[in-house]
């Protein structure tokens, strides 16, 4: 189904040296001859996939370069498509590592799931995963719905959380894709949980533009959108977790070579919400390649 974009062997010099020693029949006490527990000492190739989505590809590229730097052989199979296209190969083990999103993947696997907070969603996802798959540590970074307002509107009305919208004395309308109105975190949930009365406008792909133009007061914008860095907008807090958490999470095969999970978990520990937005800005605004973006981020984070 897939065509590998590249298959690279990190630490090529070290491998060549080891091969030379074997060919020479070296049996001295040289420490190079001693067995080691280095992470990349195995011969297995780790296949890493990504969605056909620039942000997801950047994360996959970060995983790939970090694993290569640790001595693993990596085969990148990026730009595959959406879940229906890649999940069969993730489940079969044909793909070993895939950057996913906790809430969205949970919904895909269990349509009756009710968890919404980051920790609860993560625990439910681990239970819902098919045999043979494991969810590694999730990152603070997420790509999920938000109730977002102009920073000027937030300042004028003292807004920090969704509940604060109840203090606004003028009509408030939220814009989003048409289906948002019926979502569990849509206007009805805002009314029930936070006591906020919201009008609804099906703005679809023009949601951000409608917010910036003042045509709506609240917008459903994904939390990793570059606009959070390029525009004066702010996502309101959701302390009651009406919005489904969708944190970045690596989904891996149980057959992942020893040491690889530690490399990937170290990435999750440093991938914050603000940093994911910044990575996406480098892609969409600065037009940098996923490879260059990943290389710089890993260097900046001592990974």
C-alpha positions in Angstrom: 0.0 0.0 0.0 2.8 2.4 0.8 6.0 3.7 -0.7 8.7 4.4 1.7 10.1 7.9 1.4 13.4 6.9 2.9 15.1 4.3 5.0 18.1 5.6 6.8 20.6 4.0 9.2 21.8 6.3 11.9 25.3 6.2 13.2 26.6 4.7 10.0 30.2 5.2 11.0 29.8 3.1 14.1 28.1 0.3 12.2 30.8 0.3 9.5 33.5 0.1 12.2 31.8 -2.8 13.9 31.5 -4.6 10.6 35.2 -4.1 9.9 36.1 -5.6 13.3 34.0 -8.7 12.6 35.6 -9.2 9.2 39.0 -8.9 10.8 38.2 -11.6 13.3 39.1 -9.3 16.2 39.0 -11.2 19.5 41.0 -8.9 21.7 39.8 -7.2 24.9 38.9 -4.0 22.9 35.7 -2.5 24.4 34.2 -2.3 20.9 34.0 -6.1 21.0 32.0 -6.2 24.1 28.2 -6.6 23.9 26.3 -3.4 24.7 22.8 -2.5 25.7 22.7 0.5 23.4 19.2 1.4 22.3 19.9 0.9 18.6 21.9 -2.3 18.8 19.2 -4.5 17.1 18.7 -5.0 13.4 14.9 -4.3 13.3 13.6 -1.5 11.2 11.0 0.8 12.9 8.3 1.8 10.5 6.8 5.2 11.3 3.6 6.5 9.7 1.8 9.8 9.5 -1.5 11.3 8.4 -1.7 13.4 5.3 -1.6 16.5 7.5 1.4 18.8 7.9 1.2 19.0 11.7 1.1 15.2 12.1 3.9 14.7 9.7 6.1 17.1 11.7 5.5 15.1 14.8 6.3 11.8 13.0 9.5 13.4 11.6 10.5 14.3 15.2 10.0 10.7 16.3 12.0 9.5 13.2 15.0 11.7 13.7 15.2 11.1 17.4 15.1 7.3 16.9 17.7 7.6 14.2 19.9 9.6 16.6 19.5 6.8 19.1 20.8 4.3 16.6 17.6 2.8 15.3 16.9 2.1 11.6 13.8 4.0 10.5 11.5 3.6 7.5 9.2 6.6 7.0 5.8 6.0 5.5 4.3 9.4 5.8 1.3 11.2 4.2 -0.8 8.0 4.3 -4.3 9.5 4.8 -6.9 9.4 7.5 -7.6 6.7 10.1 -9.6 4.4 7.8 -6.5 4.2 5.5 -3.8 3.7 8.1 -5.3 2.0 11.2 -5.5 -1.5 9.6 -1.7 -1.4 9.1 -1.1 0.0 12.6 -3.2 -2.8 14.0 -1.5 -5.5 11.9 2.0 -4.3 13.0 3.0 -3.2 9.5 3.4 0.3 11.0 5.3 0.4 14.3 4.8 4.0 15.4 2.1 6.5 14.6 1.5 9.9 16.2 -2.2 10.1 17.2 -4.6 12.2 19.2 -6.2 10.7 22.3 -9.8 11.9 22.1 -10.2 11.5 18.3 -8.7 8.0 18.3 -10.8 7.0 21.3 -13.9 8.1 19.4 -12.8 6.1 16.4 -12.3 3.0 18.5 -15.2 3.4 21.0 -18.1 5.5 19.8 -19.8 5.0 23.3 -16.9 6.4 25.2 -17.8 9.2 27.7 -14.4 10.4 29.0 -13.4 14.0 28.2 -10.6 15.1 30.5 -7.0 14.4 29.4 -6.2 11.7 32.0 -9.6 10.0 31.7 -9.4 10.0 27.9 -5.9 8.5 28.0 -7.0 5.7 30.4 -10.0 4.9 28.3 -7.9 4.9 25.1 -5.5 2.4 26.6 -8.4 0.1 27.3 -9.9 0.5 23.9 -6.7 -0.2 21.9 -6.6 -3.5 20.0 -4.3 -6.2 21.2 -0.7 -5.6 20.1 -0.8 -1.8 20.5 0.3 0.4 23.3 -0.2 4.1 24.0 3.0 5.7 25.2 3.0 8.9 27.3 0.8 11.7 25.9 2.1 15.2 25.4 0.6 18.5 26.7 0.3 19.4 23.1 -3.1 18.8 21.6 -5.2 19.4 18.5 -8.7 19.8 19.7 -11.7 22.1 19.6 -11.6 25.3 21.6 -13.9 28.2 22.5 -11.7 31.0 21.2 -12.2 34.8 21.3 -10.3 37.9 20.2 -7.8 38.9 22.9 -9.4 42.4 22.9 -12.8 40.9 23.5 -11.4 38.8 26.4 -9.7 41.9 27.9 -12.8 44.0 27.6 -15.1 41.5 29.2 -12.7 39.8 31.7 -12.8 36.5 30.0 -10.5 33.6 31.0 -12.9 30.6 30.9 -16.0 29.5 29.0 -18.1 30.3 32.1 -17.1 33.9 31.9 -19.1 34.3 28.7 -22.2 34.5 30.9 -21.0 37.9 32.1 -21.1 39.4 28.6 -24.1 41.7 28.3 -24.4 41.8 24.5 -25.4 38.8 22.4 -22.7 36.2 21.9 -22.5 33.9 18.8 -20.2 31.0 18.3 -19.1 30.1 14.8 -18.0 26.6 13.7 -18.6 23.9 11.2 -22.3 23.0 10.9 -22.0 19.7 12.9 -20.5 21.6 15.9 -24.0 22.7 16.9 -24.9 19.0 17.7 -21.6 18.0 19.3 -21.5 17.1 23.0 -19.4 20.2 23.6 -21.5 22.6 21.5 -23.8 25.5 22.5 -26.2 23.2 24.4 -23.3 21.9 26.6 -22.1 25.4 27.3 -25.6 26.3 28.5 -26.0 23.2 30.6 -22.6 23.2 32.2 -21.6 26.9 32.3 -24.9 28.7 32.0 -23.9 30.5 28.8 -26.4 31.4 26.2 -24.8 31.3 22.7 -26.2 31.8 19.3 -24.8 29.6 16.5 -23.4 30.4 13.1 -22.4 27.7 10.6 -19.2 29.5 9.5 -17.4 26.4 8.3 -14.0 27.1 6.7 -14.4 30.9 7.2 -14.6 30.6 11.0 -11.3 32.3 11.8 -12.0 35.1 9.3 -15.5 35.6 10.8 -14.0 35.9 14.2 -11.3 38.4 13.1 -13.9 40.5 11.3 -16.1 40.7 14.4 -19.0 38.8 12.7 -19.0 36.2 15.6 -17.7 36.6 19.1 -16.5 33.0 19.7 -15.0 30.5 17.3 -14.3 26.8 17.4 -10.7 26.7 16.3 -8.4 23.7 16.8 -5.8 24.3 19.5 -2.8 23.7 17.3 -3.9 26.2 14.7 -1.0 28.6 13.6 -3.5 31.5 14.2 -2.8 31.2 18.0 0.6 32.6 17.2 -0.1 34.8 14.2 -3.3 36.5 15.4 -4.4 38.1 18.7 -6.8 35.4 19.8 -7.0 33.3 22.9 -8.7 30.0 23.8 -10.9 30.1 26.8 -10.3 27.6 29.6 -12.6 24.6 30.0 -12.3 23.6 33.6 -15.3 21.2 33.4 -13.9 19.5 30.4 -16.9 19.7 28.1 -14.5 19.6 25.2 -13.0 16.2 24.3 -9.3 16.2 25.1 -7.2 15.2 22.1 -3.6 15.2 23.2 -0.7 14.1 21.0 0.0 10.4 21.8 2.3 7.9 20.2 0.6 4.6 19.3 3.2 1.9 19.0 3.5 -1.8 18.4 4.1 -4.1 21.4 7.1 -5.4 19.3 8.8 -2.0 19.4 12.6 -2.7 20.0 13.9 -2.1 23.5 14.8 1.5 24.2 12.7 3.0 21.5 9.8 3.9 23.8 12.1 5.8 26.1 13.2 7.9 23.1 9.7 8.8 22.1 8.5 9.4 25.7 11.2 12.0 26.1 9.7 13.9 23.1 6.2 13.8 24.6 7.6 15.2 27.8 8.8 18.3 26.0 6.1 18.8 23.3 3.9 21.6 24.7 0.8 23.2 23.3 2.6 26.4 22.4 5.5 24.6 20.8 3.2 22.6 18.6 1.6 25.8 17.4 5.0 27.2 16.7 6.0 24.1 14.7 2.9 24.5 12.6 3.7 28.2 12.0 7.1 27.2 10.7 5.3 24.9 8.2 2.4 27.1 7.0 3.9 30.6 7.3 7.7 30.0 7.0 7.2 27.2 4.5 9.9 25.0 6.0 10.1 21.3 5.5 9.0 18.9 8.2 12.6 17.5 8.2 14.1 20.9 8.9 11.5 21.8 11.5 12.0 18.5 13.4 15.8 18.8 13.3 15.8 22.3 14.8 13.2 21.4 17.5 15.2 18.4 18.6 18.4 20.5 18.8 16.6 23.2 20.7 15.3 20.7 23.2 18.6 18.8 23.6 17.0 15.7 22.1 
